[in-house]
Amino acid sequence: MVLLYIIFITYILAINFYSFTLIKSQRDEATEDGQSRASGDGKIILCALLGGAIGVFSAMFALKYRLKNLLLMVLIPIFIVINVYLFILLFKSGITFFVI
């Protein structure tokens, strides 16, 4: 049981770290090219849905990047609430229920 908790916590930390680095790499590519290309909202939304919404939101504010994108500024806080609710639900009910 403890091993499942450790794996789940490692997953949460890894997906949030990946989402933070995804935002950073997109910002670096945008400043390097200087061109307005396709922004890649699909990758960001997918990372947020998989549990990295907190990483995406914190990266957006820490790096001051993509703050004018209305889609992300509305969806990401909703995904944060959903992610936190599901994380709490998994930890309170026991992860073994969902592994079966």
Backbone torsions as a table, in degrees:
resi	resn	phi	psi	omega
1	MET	NA	-41.6	-179.7
2	VAL	-66.8	-35.5	178.7
3	LEU	-62.8	-38.9	177.7
4	LEU	-65.0	-39.2	176.5
5	TYR	-63.4	-42.1	179.4
6	ILE	-64.6	-42.3	178.2
7	ILE	-63.7	-42.9	-179.2
8	PHE	-66.1	-42.0	177.9
9	ILE	-65.3	-39.4	177.0
10	THR	-63.2	-39.2	177.1
11	TYR	-62.9	-44.9	-180.0
12	ILE	-61.1	-45.9	179.5
13	LEU	-65.3	-40.1	-178.4
14	ALA	-67.6	-42.8	-178.2
15	ILE	-70.2	-33.4	176.2
16	ASN	-70.3	-37.9	176.7
17	PHE	-65.7	-42.3	179.2
18	TYR	-63.9	-41.2	-179.1
19	SER	-67.1	-36.4	176.5
20	PHE	-63.8	-44.9	179.9
21	THR	-70.5	-27.7	176.0
22	LEU	-65.3	-44.5	177.6
23	ILE	-64.0	-41.7	180.0
24	LYS	-63.9	-42.1	-180.0
25	SER	-68.0	-36.3	176.5
26	GLN	-65.9	-38.7	178.1
27	ARG	-65.9	-42.0	179.6
28	ASP	-64.8	-39.8	177.7
29	GLU	-66.8	-37.5	-179.4
30	ALA	-69.2	-39.1	179.4
31	THR	-76.6	-28.1	179.8
32	GLU	-72.8	-44.8	-178.0
33	ASP	-78.8	-40.8	-177.2
34	GLY	76.6	6.0	-179.9
35	GLN	-107.2	151.4	176.3
36	SER	-93.3	100.7	179.2
37	ARG	-103.0	-172.4	174.4
38	ALA	-62.3	132.5	-169.4
39	SER	-82.0	-20.9	178.5
40	GLY	79.3	42.6	179.0
41	ASP	-66.9	-26.0	-178.4
42	GLY	-62.5	-43.2	178.4
43	LYS	-64.1	-41.1	-178.8
44	ILE	-66.1	-43.9	-179.7
45	ILE	-67.1	-38.0	177.4
46	LEU	-63.8	-42.6	176.7
47	CYS	-62.9	-38.6	179.1
48	ALA	-67.1	-38.6	178.6
49	LEU	-68.1	-33.3	-178.9
50	LEU	-79.0	-1.7	176.0
51	GLY	122.1	2.5	-176.2
52	GLY	-103.6	26.1	-177.3
53	ALA	-65.1	-35.6	179.7
54	ILE	-67.6	-39.0	177.4
55	GLY	-65.9	-40.1	178.7
56	VAL	-65.2	-47.2	-176.1
57	PHE	-66.4	-41.7	179.5
58	SER	-68.8	-35.5	178.2
59	ALA	-67.8	-38.1	179.6
60	MET	-62.0	-40.0	-179.8
61	PHE	-82.1	-34.7	-180.0
62	ALA	-68.5	-37.5	-177.7
63	LEU	-95.8	-5.9	-178.6
64	LYS	53.0	52.5	-176.4
65	TYR	-130.4	134.1	177.7
66	ARG	65.9	28.2	-179.8
67	LEU	-76.3	-16.7	179.8
68	LYS	-91.7	-1.3	178.9
69	ASN	-80.5	108.7	-175.0
70	LEU	-65.3	-37.3	-179.9
71	LEU	-59.0	-47.9	-179.2
72	LEU	-71.1	-35.3	-178.0
73	MET	-72.5	-17.2	176.4
74	VAL	-97.2	-43.8	-175.3
75	LEU	-74.1	-38.7	-174.2
76	ILE	-63.6	-44.0	175.2
77	PRO	-62.5	-32.9	175.9
78	ILE	-65.6	-42.2	177.6
79	PHE	-65.8	-32.8	177.1
80	ILE	-62.6	-45.8	179.6
81	VAL	-62.4	-43.8	179.6
82	ILE	-65.1	-43.3	179.5
83	ASN	-62.5	-46.7	-178.9
84	VAL	-64.0	-40.7	178.0
85	TYR	-61.4	-45.1	-179.8
86	LEU	-68.4	-36.3	176.9
87	PHE	-63.6	-44.5	178.8
88	ILE	-64.4	-41.7	178.6
89	LEU	-61.2	-41.8	179.0
90	LEU	-66.4	-41.2	-178.2
91	PHE	-72.7	-34.9	-179.5
92	LYS	-75.7	-37.2	-176.7
93	SER	-85.7	-14.1	-177.2
94	GLY	92.5	129.0	-175.0
95	ILE	-71.6	-22.7	-176.2
96	THR	-62.4	-25.0	177.9
97	PHE	-63.5	-39.3	-176.7
98	PHE	-85.7	-14.6	-178.8
99	VAL	-80.9	-29.4	-177.6
100	ILE	-64.4	NA	NA
